Amino acid sequence: MGKKVYALNDEQKKQFAGAYLLNVMINTPRSFPVLLEGNEEDLEPVLEWLLMKEYIEIRNQERYVPNEKGREVLKRFLARYTEYLKVFDIYCAVDLQAGEFAFDSYFDFEDNAAGWKKFLNDDRWDDLRLAVAEFKKIDPVEIAFMSFLNEDRFGRDETGWQFDLLLGNIWDEILHICNTAIRWEELGYEDEQGSVNAEDVITDIIKQGSALMIKLLEKEQALRKEEPHEGEDFDDDDNNNGGDHVVAKVVVEEQPIDYYYSYYDPFYVSPLWLAVCFL
């Protein structure tokens, strides 16, 4: 049996693009005029989709503004995004030969972001995030999309981000990653002691990654004990032109460390990933 080939239809693109734009509108906050101009004209299909789904509304026949239903959609999506950062990103750099995780050295680069980035780019590391997602039957395309968010690949500071959000080649890049990534079924190997099947390899990797995740969360909690935590978020430095349309900002609450203990089970999937994000 050949590899599954991943694809994205227009509805899925609009869902992901819509989640991103809802975050811009609610957590910046920012509204958009009904009569879009310039680069913002490229947002029209996404805004019309959000309007059709009743996640936003038109206020005073002038501007698209978010509503409470849109806030609830964003709340579900950001909860998943936060869990992605905590649980899945740790598998972005794994040395399969040595059985090591780059994140085991994370706090060695605490004040050296450039050094950490260079460390992650070493050829020894394999990205197993999509392999873990596939094994847990979580959509790898959503995981890849979230990795692009985390890497600011949809950056609002760059000219033309509005086009990229729905129509740009960035979606082809996401699919290319999904269709060329290591699959968990490929992880089996043979050594002098015999054959090791792929399921044993991926479950061992997930167990090691989960243990490391808990260790890092404990250290992070100790270091930030006195600091307030406002949850994970996308960058939100656009100018506030929201006026009186603003709904409450969506903030993902910090989960206690024991919330993540369930991930010690390599087959565990959080209810967050099983729930329907877009109703």
C-alpha positions in Angstrom: 0.0 0.0 0.0 1.4 3.4 -1.0 1.6 6.5 1.2 -1.5 8.5 1.8 -1.4 11.6 -0.2 -2.6 14.7 1.6 -4.6 17.5 0.0 -6.5 20.6 1.0 -9.8 21.7 -0.4 -11.1 25.3 -0.4 -13.2 24.7 2.6 -10.3 23.5 4.7 -8.2 26.4 3.6 -10.9 28.8 4.6 -11.2 27.1 8.0 -7.5 27.5 8.8 -7.3 31.0 7.2 -10.5 31.9 9.1 -9.0 30.9 12.5 -6.0 33.0 11.8 -8.1 36.0 10.8 -10.4 35.6 13.8 -7.3 35.9 16.0 -6.3 39.1 14.2 -9.8 40.5 14.6 -10.4 39.5 18.3 -7.0 39.5 19.9 -5.5 42.5 18.2 -8.3 43.7 18.0 -9.0 44.8 14.5 -12.0 45.1 12.2 -12.1 45.4 8.4 -14.2 47.7 6.3 -16.9 46.2 4.1 -15.3 48.1 1.2 -11.9 46.6 1.2 -9.0 48.3 -0.4 -5.5 47.5 -1.5 -4.0 44.2 -0.3 -7.0 43.7 2.1 -9.1 42.9 -1.0 -7.5 39.5 -0.9 -9.2 38.8 2.5 -12.7 39.1 1.0 -13.2 35.3 0.4 -12.1 34.6 4.0 -14.3 37.4 5.5 -17.3 36.2 3.4 -16.8 32.7 4.7 -16.6 33.9 8.3 -19.8 35.9 7.7 -21.6 33.0 6.1 -20.6 30.8 9.1 -21.9 33.6 11.4 -18.5 33.9 13.1 -18.4 37.6 12.3 -21.1 40.2 11.4 -21.4 43.5 9.6 -21.8 46.5 12.0 -23.5 49.6 10.9 -23.2 48.4 7.3 -19.6 49.5 7.4 -17.3 47.0 9.0 -16.8 43.3 9.5 -16.6 42.7 13.3 -16.2 39.5 15.3 -19.0 38.2 17.5 -19.3 35.7 20.4 -19.7 32.7 18.1 -16.5 33.6 16.4 -14.8 34.0 19.8 -15.9 30.4 20.8 -14.4 29.1 17.5 -11.1 30.9 18.2 -11.1 29.6 21.8 -11.3 26.0 20.6 -8.6 26.6 18.0 -6.2 28.3 20.3 -6.7 25.6 22.9 -5.5 23.1 20.3 -2.7 25.4 19.1 -1.5 25.7 22.7 -1.5 22.0 23.1 0.4 21.6 19.9 3.1 23.8 21.3 3.3 21.9 24.5 2.9 18.4 23.2 3.8 18.0 19.5 6.6 20.6 18.9 9.0 18.6 21.1 9.2 16.0 18.2 10.4 18.6 15.7 14.0 17.6 16.1 14.8 13.9 17.0 18.1 12.1 16.4 16.9 8.6 15.5 20.4 7.2 15.5 21.3 8.4 19.0 17.7 8.4 20.4 18.1 12.0 21.4 15.8 15.0 21.4 17.0 18.5 20.6 14.6 19.8 23.3 16.7 18.0 25.9 19.1 21.0 25.5 16.4 23.6 25.3 17.3 25.5 28.5 21.0 25.5 27.5 19.9 28.2 24.9 17.6 30.1 27.2 19.2 33.4 26.4 20.5 32.5 22.9 17.6 32.4 20.4 20.0 32.5 17.4 22.1 29.6 18.9 18.9 27.6 19.5 17.7 28.1 15.9 21.1 27.0 14.6 21.1 24.0 16.9 17.7 22.9 15.6 18.9 23.2 12.0 21.6 20.6 12.5 21.3 17.8 9.9 21.3 15.2 12.7 17.7 16.0 13.6 14.6 14.5 12.0 11.2 16.1 12.2 8.7 13.5 13.6 5.8 15.8 14.4 3.7 14.6 11.5 4.6 11.0 12.2 3.4 11.3 15.8 0.2 13.1 14.6 -0.5 10.3 12.0 0.0 7.6 14.6 -2.5 9.4 16.9 -4.9 9.8 13.9 -4.6 13.6 14.2 -4.7 15.5 10.9 -1.1 16.2 9.9 -2.2 19.1 7.7 -3.5 20.9 10.8 -0.2 20.2 12.7 1.8 21.5 9.7 -0.4 24.6 9.6 0.2 25.2 13.3 4.0 24.8 12.8 3.8 27.6 10.2 1.9 29.8 12.6 4.5 29.2 15.3 7.3 30.1 12.8 5.4 33.3 11.8 5.1 32.0 8.2 1.9 34.0 7.9 3.5 37.1 9.3 1.3 40.1 9.2 4.3 42.5 9.1 5.2 41.4 5.5 3.5 43.0 2.5 1.2 40.5 0.9 0.3 38.4 3.9 -3.4 38.9 2.9 -2.8 37.1 -0.4 -0.8 34.3 1.3 -3.5 33.6 3.8 -5.7 31.9 1.3 -4.2 32.0 -2.2 -0.5 31.9 -1.8 2.0 29.1 -2.4 2.3 28.6 1.3 -0.5 26.0 1.2 1.5 24.1 -1.4 4.5 24.2 1.0 2.4 22.8 3.8 1.1 20.0 1.6 4.6 19.3 0.3 5.8 18.9 3.9 2.9 16.6 4.8 3.5 14.4 1.7 7.3 14.1 2.1 7.6 13.9 5.9 8.7 10.7 7.6 5.8 8.4 8.2 5.7 6.4 11.4 5.4 3.2 9.4 8.9 3.8 8.0 10.5 3.8 11.4 11.0 0.1 11.7 14.6 -1.2 11.5 16.9 -4.2 11.8 20.0 -4.5 13.9 22.2 -7.3 15.2 19.5 -8.3 17.7 16.8 -8.7 15.0 13.9 -6.7 13.7 12.2 -3.8 15.5 8.8 -3.0 14.2 7.7 0.6 13.4 4.9 0.7 16.1 7.4 -0.2 18.8 9.7 2.6 17.6 7.0 5.3 17.4 5.5 4.4 20.8 9.0 4.5 22.4 9.6 7.9 20.8 6.3 9.2 22.1 7.0 7.9 25.6 10.4 9.5 25.6 9.0 12.8 24.2 6.2 12.8 26.8 8.6 12.3 29.7 10.8 15.1 28.4 7.8 17.4 27.9 6.8 16.9 31.6 10.4 17.5 32.7 10.6 20.8 30.7 7.2 21.9 31.9 8.2 21.4 35.5 11.4 23.4 34.9 9.5 26.1 33.1 7.0 26.4 35.9 9.8 26.7 38.5 11.5 29.5 36.5 8.2 31.4 35.8 6.6 30.7 39.1 6.3 34.4 40.0 5.3 35.5 36.5 1.7 35.8 35.2 0.9 33.5 32.3 -1.6 34.6 29.6 -1.6 31.6 27.4 -0.1 31.1 23.9 -1.1 33.5 21.2 -0.1 34.7 17.8 1.6 38.0 17.5 -0.8 40.9 18.1 1.0 44.1 17.3 -1.3 45.6 14.7 -2.8 49.0 15.4 -6.0 48.9 17.4 -8.8 50.2 15.2 -11.5 48.2 16.9 -13.7 50.8 18.4 -16.7 49.5 20.2 -17.0 46.2 18.4 -14.4 44.4 20.6 -15.4 41.1 22.1 -13.4 39.7 25.0 -9.9 38.7 24.1 -9.4 34.9 23.9 -6.8 33.8 26.4 -5.9 30.1 26.9 -5.5 29.3 30.5 -2.4 27.6 31.7 -3.0 23.9 32.4 -1.6 22.2 35.5 1.3 19.9 34.7 -0.7 16.8 35.7 -3.1 17.6 32.8 -0.3 16.4 30.5 0.3 13.1 32.4 -2.2 11.3 30.1 0.3 11.8 27.3 2.6 9.2 28.9 0.2 6.8 27.1 1.5 6.9 23.5 -2.1 6.1 22.2 -3.7 9.0 24.2 -5.5 11.7 22.2 -6.8 14.8 24.0 -10.5 15.5 23.6 -9.4 18.8 22.2 -8.3 17.1 19.0 -11.5 15.0 18.8 -13.9 17.9 19.1 -15.2 19.7 16.0 -13.5 23.1 15.8 -15.7 24.8 13.2 -19.4 24.2 13.7 
